[in-house]
Structure formats: structure tokens, C-alpha cells
Amino acid sequence: ISTVFPVIIIVATILGCNALSGEYGIALAAVGMLSTLGVTLATDAYGPIADNAGGIAEMAELEERVRDTTDALDALGNTTAATGKGFAIGSAVLTALSLLSAFTDKAGLGNVNVDIGEPVVLAGVLIGAMLPFLFAALTMLSVQKAAGAIIIEVRRQFAEIPGLREGTAEADSDKCVAISTQSSVEEMVLPGIYAILSPITVGFLIGPRCLTGLLGGAIASGMMLALMMANAGGAWDNSKKYIEIEGAKGGKGTETHKACIVGDTVGDPFKDTSGPSLNILIKLMSIISLTIAPLMEDDDDWDSWYYGLIPLAAMLIGTYLVYHFFWRNVADITAPVGVEKMEAVKDEPMSATKDEVEVGNDGAINQS
């Protein structure tokens, strides 16, 4: 339901600007929405600032009322952030629509009737409609992998650093930051490959008409998915805070509260990772398509299919390499602490003999 009113507003904007000044009017509308950048940044920054303030208050062991105040501000920040993301999504759609119009002119399709009923165009629409879902799934899996790696590191530090459980020792937070930053770089390789090479592959392998359909499908499904993720993620986060702050449905510790925590765990990557990334996806694919448009000017379907095999092969090879280096060995967060070290000892028999290594009942390794 949250997609209905934003779509009606965007459609009315597109039709009205087109009636007043054609495609130039749509481009001016995109610039107008982009000019609200200051407001968008302020609304997006409000939530994380309040959230961080709450975390600092909790770590500093301040009064409970301080945490309650920051939680209320954070709940408001989720709503303002969802509003700001709506502006970003709307401007991305208008910008991508203008870029799509420029692409059709540069590719020599200005006087060609691109009929969505034709199989080639419809195939492109289906591929384009699938890409935002693939992109969102990859980014959500990346968040899960990074969070799992941090959980394993935290468990390791609790098991190995004396006094950490009692609060008499300091944790190595730099290690967790390093894991997060490294994962943020590694996990963006595969989505980046798909975002860049997909329009190049379709444009050269099949043709510019299919690429036009791809861009149209990506813009349509990307807008719906981004709006849904922004609103659903904020709603799940606020539902958890509503129970914690207001004590609704029995308050903390109830089954309802546990279910809301699960929803918030999914909602955070929804509203903060996958949703905003779709704006980048549709604009990036439109820019890439406009850049390669002169190379396929006046081409018919399948005219340059042999050139399309090159980016297709690069995409397949990149997928294999990312799987081999980053995705093949995913750590199990349910494994007992010390299993990784036990495997390392098995791989290095010279570091200790079999009699010198003992594995405790809790999975910890004692080496004499």
C-alpha cells in the first residue's frame, strides 16, 4: 500500500511535465527534486545521529530516561529517513527516465517504434525487472555475512580475552571495524559487476531495443522495491521501539517482542542498504547505456552479438571468482568457539603434537 501514493505523484509529475514541456520538462522536474538535496541529507542524518546517541548513552550507563528519550528520537528518525528516501527514489526515477530518453536518441531509436508487445523488447523488460531483486538480494546477503563475521569475532574475544566478560578488560573494537570495512569492499564487487555489465551485455548481444526494455523494467520494479523496502524497514524498526518504549503487547521479553526483533533484523538492511542501493542501480545502468549508445547506433537485433559475448564472459568469470574468494567459505556462527583454531592446528601439524593439544567440552582449545 505504501507504494500507491508515491507512484501516483510521480506519474502525475511525469504526465504534467511532459504535457507542459515534453522530455525537457521531465528533466527539469528531476533537477528540481535533486535540488532538495539539503533537506534529504538532513532527514537521513537525523535517525543515525539519534541512534548513535542512544548507543553512547547505554555504554556510558546513563539514566534510563536518557535512553528512552533517544529511542523516541530514533523512532522519529526512521520516519523522517523513509520520507527522505522517498525524495531520493522519485528523483532517481525522473533522472533515469530522462537518461532513457537520451539513450533512445543516441542509439538511433528516436524514429523507431519500440513496442513492448514484441518478444525482444518484452524479454528486456523481464530481465530489467529482475535485476533490482537480484541486486537487493546480494546486498542483503552481504549484510548477513558481515554481521556473522563480527559475531564470530565478538565470541572469540569473549572466550580469549581475560576479564572481558567481567568488564575489567577492553575489547578489540578495531578488529570489528576492520571486518566491517573489508566486507563492505569485497561484497560490492559482484553487485557492481552485474550493474555495469548487464546493460553492456544485453545491448551488444541482443540489441538496443532489448536494452530499452531492460532500462524500463529496471526503473519500474526498482522504484516499487525501493519504496517498499524503505517503508517496511522503518515500520519494522518502529514496531520494536513501540513495544520497548510504550510497553505495548506485553513489553520486552514477550513472543511479540522477539518477533519484532526478527523483523527489525531484516528491516535494517531493507531500509539502510538494499533500498537506497536501488537508486544507484537504475541511474548507473542508465548512464552506462547512454555511454555505449553511440556504439550501437542504428543496429538491428543480433547485429553485434559476438561483441556481447565479451561482457557476458567477464560477468561469468567475475561471478566465479567472487564465489571462490569471498562466498565459498562462509563461517558458521553456530559453531562452538575454537573450532576455527582447531582446524588451523590440524593444518599445521608442526606447531604442536597431537598429545599437546586438548579440546575442552566448550570447544575451547588448550595447548600445552
TALIN-V250318 format. One record per residue. N is the residue number from 1. SS is DSSP state (H for helix, E for strand, L for the rest). PSI is psi in degrees with one decimal (* if undefined). D_LAST is the distance of its C-alpha to the last C-alpha in Angstrom with 1 decimal. Layout:
BEGIN
n: <N | N>
ss: <SS | SS>
psi: <PSI | PSI>
d_last: <D_LAST | D_LAST>
END
This chain:
BEGIN
n: <1 | 2 | 3 | 4 | 5 | 6 | 7 | 8 | 9 | 10 | 11 | 12 | 13 | 14 | 15 | 16 | 17 | 18 | 19 | 20 | 21 | 22 | 23 | 24 | 25 | 26 | 27 | 28 | 29 | 30 | 31 | 32 | 33 | 34 | 35 | 36 | 37 | 38 | 39 | 40 | 41 | 42 | 43 | 44 | 45 | 46 | 47 | 48 | 49 | 50 | 51 | 52 | 53 | 54 | 55 | 56 | 57 | 58 | 59 | 60 | 61 | 62 | 63 | 64 | 65 | 66 | 67 | 68 | 69 | 70 | 71 | 72 | 73 | 74 | 75 | 76 | 77 | 78 | 79 | 80 | 81 | 82 | 83 | 84 | 85 | 86 | 87 | 88 | 89 | 90 | 91 | 92 | 93 | 94 | 95 | 96 | 97 | 98 | 99 | 100 | 101 | 102 | 103 | 104 | 105 | 106 | 107 | 108 | 109 | 110 | 111 | 112 | 113 | 114 | 115 | 116 | 117 | 118 | 119 | 120 | 121 | 122 | 123 | 124 | 125 | 126 | 127 | 128 | 129 | 130 | 131 | 132 | 133 | 134 | 135 | 136 | 137 | 138 | 139 | 140 | 141 | 142 | 143 | 144 | 145 | 146 | 147 | 148 | 149 | 150 | 151 | 152 | 153 | 154 | 155 | 156 | 157 | 158 | 159 | 160 | 161 | 162 | 163 | 164 | 165 | 166 | 167 | 168 | 169 | 170 | 171 | 172 | 173 | 174 | 175 | 176 | 177 | 178 | 179 | 180 | 181 | 182 | 183 | 184 | 185 | 186 | 187 | 188 | 189 | 190 | 191 | 192 | 193 | 194 | 195 | 196 | 197 | 198 | 199 | 200 | 201 | 202 | 203 | 204 | 205 | 206 | 207 | 208 | 209 | 210 | 211 | 212 | 213 | 214 | 215 | 216 | 217 | 218 | 219 | 220 | 221 | 222 | 223 | 224 | 225 | 226 | 227 | 228 | 229 | 230 | 231 | 232 | 233 | 234 | 235 | 236 | 237 | 238 | 239 | 240 | 241 | 242 | 243 | 244 | 245 | 246 | 247 | 248 | 249 | 250 | 251 | 252 | 253 | 254 | 255 | 256 | 257 | 258 | 259 | 260 | 261 | 262 | 263 | 264 | 265 | 266 | 267 | 268 | 269 | 270 | 271 | 272 | 273 | 274 | 275 | 276 | 277 | 278 | 279 | 280 | 281 | 282 | 283 | 284 | 285 | 286 | 287 | 288 | 289 | 290 | 291 | 292 | 293 | 294 | 295 | 296 | 297 | 298 | 299 | 300 | 301 | 302 | 303 | 304 | 305 | 306 | 307 | 308 | 309 | 310 | 311 | 312 | 313 | 314 | 315 | 316 | 317 | 318 | 319 | 320 | 321 | 322 | 323 | 324 | 325 | 326 | 327 | 328 | 329 | 330 | 331 | 332 | 333 | 334 | 335 | 336 | 337 | 338 | 339 | 340 | 341 | 342 | 343 | 344 | 345 | 346 | 347 | 348 | 349 | 350 | 351 | 352 | 353 | 354 | 355 | 356 | 357 | 358 | 359 | 360 | 361 | 362 | 363 | 364 | 365 | 366 | 367 | 368>
ss: <L | H | H | H | H | H | H | H | H | H | H | H | H | H | H | H | H | H | H | H | H | H | H | H | H | H | H | H | H | H | H | H | H | H | L | L | H | H | H | H | H | H | H | H | H | H | H | H | H | H | H | H | H | H | H | H | H | H | H | L | L | L | L | H | H | H | H | H | H | H | H | H | H | H | H | H | H | H | H | H | H | H | H | H | H | H | H | H | H | H | H | H | H | H | H | H | H | H | H | H | H | H | H | H | H | H | L | L | L | L | L | L | L | L | L | L | L | L | H | H | H | H | H | H | H | H | H | H | H | H | H | H | H | H | H | H | H | H | H | H | H | H | H | H | H | H | H | H | H | H | H | H | H | H | H | H | H | H | H | H | L | L | L | L | L | L | L | L | L | L | L | L | H | H | H | H | H | H | H | H | H | H | H | H | H | H | L | H | H | H | H | H | H | H | H | H | H | H | H | H | H | H | H | H | H | L | L | H | H | H | H | H | H | H | H | H | H | H | H | H | H | H | H | H | H | H | H | H | H | H | H | H | H | H | H | H | H | H | H | H | H | H | H | H | H | H | L | H | H | H | L | L | L | L | H | H | H | H | H | H | H | H | H | H | H | H | H | H | H | H | H | H | H | H | H | H | H | H | H | H | H | H | H | H | H | H | H | H | H | H | H | H | H | H | H | H | L | L | L | L | L | L | L | L | H | H | H | H | H | H | H | H | H | H | H | H | H | H | H | H | H | H | H | H | H | H | H | L | L | L | L | L | L | L | L | L | L | L | H | H | H | H | H | H | H | H | H | L | H | H | H | L | L | H | H | H | E | E | E | L | L | L | L | L | E | E | E | L>
psi: <-31.3 | -13.8 | -13.6 | -57.3 | -41.2 | -37.9 | -41.8 | -41.8 | -44.1 | -43.1 | -43.8 | -38.4 | -45.3 | -48.0 | -41.9 | -45.9 | -35.8 | -38.1 | -33.5 | -44.6 | 20.2 | -150.3 | -29.2 | -37.3 | -38.7 | -40.8 | -39.6 | -36.1 | -39.0 | -42.7 | -38.7 | -42.0 | -35.5 | -25.0 | -11.9 | 23.5 | -40.6 | -43.1 | -41.7 | -44.1 | -40.5 | -43.8 | -35.5 | -34.7 | -20.8 | -48.0 | -53.1 | -34.4 | -45.7 | -37.6 | -45.3 | -37.0 | -39.0 | -40.7 | -40.8 | -41.5 | -38.1 | -42.3 | -32.1 | -0.9 | 46.7 | 177.3 | 153.4 | -31.6 | -28.0 | -45.4 | -39.0 | -39.5 | -44.5 | -33.5 | -41.2 | -40.3 | -36.9 | -38.6 | -41.0 | -37.0 | -34.4 | -38.2 | -45.2 | -36.3 | -41.0 | -37.7 | -44.4 | -38.3 | -31.6 | -40.7 | -42.4 | -40.7 | -44.5 | -43.9 | -35.5 | -39.5 | -45.7 | -40.0 | -45.7 | -35.0 | -40.1 | -41.1 | -36.1 | -41.1 | -41.5 | -36.0 | -45.0 | -34.8 | -45.8 | -30.7 | 2.6 | 24.0 | 7.4 | -36.1 | 9.1 | 135.6 | 108.9 | 98.6 | 122.7 | -17.0 | -13.8 | 140.1 | -38.0 | -44.8 | -43.0 | -36.1 | -41.2 | -38.6 | -42.7 | -41.9 | -44.2 | -37.3 | -25.5 | -31.6 | -44.4 | -35.7 | -41.5 | -44.4 | -44.7 | -39.5 | -42.8 | -42.0 | -35.9 | -39.9 | -34.5 | -40.8 | -42.0 | -41.7 | -45.1 | -42.0 | -39.1 | -40.1 | -38.1 | -38.0 | -44.0 | -40.5 | -40.8 | -43.4 | -39.3 | -41.8 | -38.1 | -35.2 | -27.8 | -23.0 | 113.5 | 135.5 | -1.3 | -40.8 | -34.2 | -9.6 | 13.1 | -4.8 | 158.6 | 142.3 | 155.7 | 81.0 | -23.5 | -32.5 | -40.6 | -39.0 | -40.1 | -40.3 | -43.3 | -46.1 | -38.4 | -41.8 | -36.7 | -30.9 | -47.6 | -41.7 | -10.5 | -2.8 | -51.7 | -48.2 | -36.4 | -40.4 | -46.0 | -39.3 | -36.9 | -44.3 | -19.7 | -51.9 | -33.7 | -43.3 | -49.5 | -39.9 | -43.1 | -37.5 | -43.8 | -57.8 | 170.9 | -28.6 | -41.3 | -36.6 | -35.3 | -44.3 | -37.7 | -45.9 | -41.4 | -43.6 | -39.2 | -39.5 | -44.6 | -54.3 | -32.9 | -38.8 | -46.8 | -45.4 | -40.0 | -42.4 | -44.6 | -43.0 | -40.8 | -44.9 | -41.5 | -41.6 | -43.9 | -37.1 | -42.8 | -41.7 | -44.8 | -30.2 | -38.5 | -43.4 | -32.8 | -41.4 | -41.1 | -38.1 | -47.4 | -12.3 | 24.6 | 154.1 | 31.9 | -9.2 | -158.5 | 151.6 | -9.6 | 168.2 | -34.1 | -42.0 | -41.1 | -40.4 | -38.5 | -32.4 | -41.1 | -43.5 | -38.8 | -35.3 | -37.1 | -34.8 | -32.0 | -52.4 | -25.1 | -56.5 | -21.1 | -17.3 | -67.9 | -43.8 | -56.2 | -28.8 | -23.9 | -29.7 | -43.6 | -39.1 | -51.3 | -35.4 | -38.5 | -43.6 | -34.7 | -40.8 | -44.1 | -43.6 | -41.8 | -33.8 | -39.2 | -1.2 | -43.8 | -24.2 | -19.0 | 24.1 | 130.0 | 16.9 | 143.2 | 175.7 | 135.1 | 15.5 | -38.5 | 41.2 | -32.0 | -30.2 | -31.2 | -19.9 | -25.5 | -54.8 | -29.1 | -44.0 | -40.1 | -36.9 | -42.0 | -43.1 | -42.6 | -39.6 | -44.1 | -43.0 | -41.6 | -42.0 | -41.5 | -41.1 | -32.6 | -27.2 | -17.0 | -43.9 | 83.2 | 126.1 | 144.8 | 112.6 | -12.6 | -6.7 | 148.1 | 148.6 | 131.2 | -10.8 | -39.5 | -40.3 | -36.0 | -40.0 | -37.5 | -37.7 | -37.1 | -35.8 | -18.7 | 79.2 | -19.1 | -16.5 | -24.7 | 148.6 | 168.4 | -35.3 | -19.5 | -7.8 | 126.1 | 135.8 | 121.5 | 174.3 | -27.7 | 5.0 | -5.4 | 152.0 | 128.5 | 120.1 | 119.4 | *>
d_last: <63.1 | 61.5 | 62.5 | 66.2 | 67.6 | 65.6 | 66.9 | 70.4 | 70.3 | 68.9 | 71.5 | 74.3 | 73.2 | 73.2 | 76.5 | 78.2 | 77.0 | 78.0 | 81.4 | 81.9 | 80.7 | 79.1 | 75.7 | 76.1 | 76.3 | 73.0 | 71.3 | 72.7 | 71.4 | 67.9 | 68.3 | 69.5 | 66.4 | 64.2 | 66.0 | 64.4 | 61.1 | 61.0 | 61.4 | 58.9 | 56.2 | 57.0 | 56.7 | 53.5 | 51.9 | 53.0 | 50.5 | 47.2 | 48.3 | 48.8 | 45.6 | 43.6 | 45.5 | 44.4 | 40.7 | 41.1 | 42.9 | 40.2 | 37.3 | 39.5 | 40.1 | 43.8 | 46.4 | 46.6 | 50.1 | 48.8 | 46.5 | 49.5 | 51.7 | 49.3 | 48.8 | 52.6 | 52.8 | 50.2 | 52.1 | 55.2 | 53.2 | 52.4 | 56.1 | 57.1 | 54.5 | 55.8 | 59.3 | 58.2 | 56.5 | 59.9 | 61.6 | 59.1 | 59.5 | 63.3 | 63.5 | 61.1 | 63.5 | 66.6 | 65.1 | 63.9 | 67.4 | 69.0 | 66.7 | 67.5 | 71.2 | 70.7 | 68.8 | 71.6 | 74.1 | 72.0 | 71.3 | 75.1 | 74.9 | 77.3 | 80.2 | 78.3 | 78.1 | 74.5 | 75.0 | 72.0 | 73.7 | 73.1 | 70.1 | 68.7 | 68.7 | 67.5 | 64.5 | 63.6 | 63.9 | 61.6 | 59.0 | 59.3 | 59.1 | 55.8 | 54.1 | 53.6 | 51.9 | 49.6 | 48.9 | 48.2 | 45.9 | 43.8 | 43.5 | 42.5 | 39.8 | 38.6 | 38.4 | 36.4 | 33.9 | 33.4 | 33.2 | 30.6 | 28.4 | 28.7 | 27.8 | 24.6 | 23.8 | 24.8 | 22.6 | 19.6 | 20.5 | 21.0 | 17.6 | 15.7 | 18.1 | 18.0 | 21.6 | 23.1 | 24.1 | 25.7 | 27.5 | 26.1 | 24.5 | 26.1 | 25.5 | 25.4 | 28.8 | 29.3 | 26.9 | 29.1 | 32.2 | 31.0 | 30.3 | 33.8 | 35.6 | 34.0 | 34.9 | 38.4 | 39.0 | 37.4 | 39.0 | 42.5 | 42.7 | 43.9 | 46.4 | 47.7 | 48.3 | 50.2 | 52.2 | 53.4 | 53.8 | 55.3 | 58.7 | 58.8 | 58.1 | 60.7 | 63.3 | 63.3 | 62.5 | 65.1 | 67.2 | 68.0 | 69.5 | 66.3 | 64.5 | 67.0 | 66.2 | 62.4 | 62.8 | 65.1 | 62.7 | 59.7 | 61.7 | 62.9 | 59.7 | 57.6 | 59.8 | 59.6 | 55.9 | 55.3 | 57.6 | 56.1 | 52.5 | 53.5 | 55.4 | 53.1 | 50.0 | 51.7 | 53.1 | 49.7 | 48.2 | 51.2 | 51.2 | 47.7 | 48.9 | 52.1 | 50.3 | 47.9 | 50.7 | 53.7 | 51.9 | 53.8 | 53.1 | 51.2 | 49.1 | 45.3 | 43.1 | 45.8 | 45.7 | 48.1 | 45.9 | 42.9 | 45.3 | 46.3 | 42.8 | 42.4 | 45.7 | 44.6 | 41.4 | 43.8 | 46.5 | 44.5 | 44.1 | 47.6 | 49.3 | 47.1 | 45.9 | 47.8 | 51.2 | 51.6 | 50.3 | 53.3 | 55.7 | 54.1 | 54.1 | 57.8 | 58.8 | 56.6 | 58.0 | 61.5 | 61.0 | 59.6 | 62.5 | 65.0 | 63.5 | 63.9 | 67.2 | 69.4 | 67.7 | 68.8 | 72.2 | 74.8 | 72.4 | 73.1 | 70.5 | 68.4 | 70.1 | 66.9 | 64.5 | 63.0 | 61.8 | 60.1 | 57.9 | 56.1 | 54.7 | 54.1 | 51.9 | 50.1 | 49.4 | 48.0 | 45.9 | 44.6 | 43.8 | 41.7 | 39.8 | 39.1 | 37.8 | 35.7 | 34.0 | 34.1 | 34.8 | 33.1 | 29.5 | 30.1 | 27.0 | 27.1 | 27.1 | 26.9 | 23.5 | 20.6 | 18.5 | 15.5 | 17.5 | 18.2 | 14.6 | 14.0 | 17.1 | 16.1 | 13.0 | 15.6 | 17.9 | 15.6 | 14.3 | 14.0 | 11.3 | 8.6 | 9.7 | 10.6 | 8.9 | 5.3 | 6.6 | 8.2 | 11.3 | 12.9 | 16.6 | 17.4 | 16.0 | 13.1 | 9.8 | 6.5 | 3.8 | 0.0>
END
